């Protein structure tokens, strides 16, 4: 009777996930996952002061990026006007008539 029980006893083994560190229990006979225990979350900050400092730095960075985009938007009209004036000057200097194509030369 004991040998029959040993044969029917489920054998499982535990594997640690190399990616996230979770513990996975697998049934050896079927190869299916029996249970999954998530890895404990790592603390991002040690204390509240460090977290508050990181939030202030992030806010400063956001403000800096916003100021740069506002400055770029202010200068956008001048830049477009200069590009238009340059394109207009090139158009006036270009010879008139149809441009030659390789097909026309044959």
NORZIVEN-V46290 format. One record per helix or strand of 2 or more residues. SS is the DSSP state (H for helix, E for strand). FROM is the first residue (numbers start at 0). LEN is the number of residues. Records with the same first field share a line. If there is no record, write none. Layout:
SS: FROM-LEN, FROM-LEN
This chain:
H: 1-7, 47-46, 101-4
E: 11-5, 22-5, 32-5
